[in-house]
Amino acid sequence: MKRRTAVLQRLDAQLELLGPAWYEVLGSNYGKAALMLLARYADPNAVIRLGHARLSRFLARHSRGWWKDEHAAGLLAAARESLELWGLHGIDFAELAADIAVEAEQAQMLSEQIDDLPR
């Protein structure tokens, strides 16, 4: 539990670099859909390239239908906000996305291990 908490705190800090809108859309509990998204598409450019329709399908599939169009629209707005916030030369989004992916994958693995513990 301590390792997972530390991973999620690092993830919070990294998302803060992307901008406040990401945290507003994804929330603070980092469920399976949020972690899957961050493991694959934390780069704002990748989210924009993905587009609304494909992003909606991805979110619906990984959230069991809970996240759809409104979350996709929020994430696309967050991605645009990140690009505006940092401009063309402010941050290496690909590098940050790679760091976020590592933390998101660790959080996924630790969450699965915690879920498998006997209660």
Secondary structure, 3 states (H helix, E strand, C coil): CHHHHHHHHHHHHHHHHHCHHHHHHHCCCCCHHHHHHHHHHCCHHHHHHHHHHHHHHHHHHHCCCCCCHHHHHHHHHHHHHHHHHHCCCCCCHHHHHHHHHHHHHHHHHHHHHHHHCCC
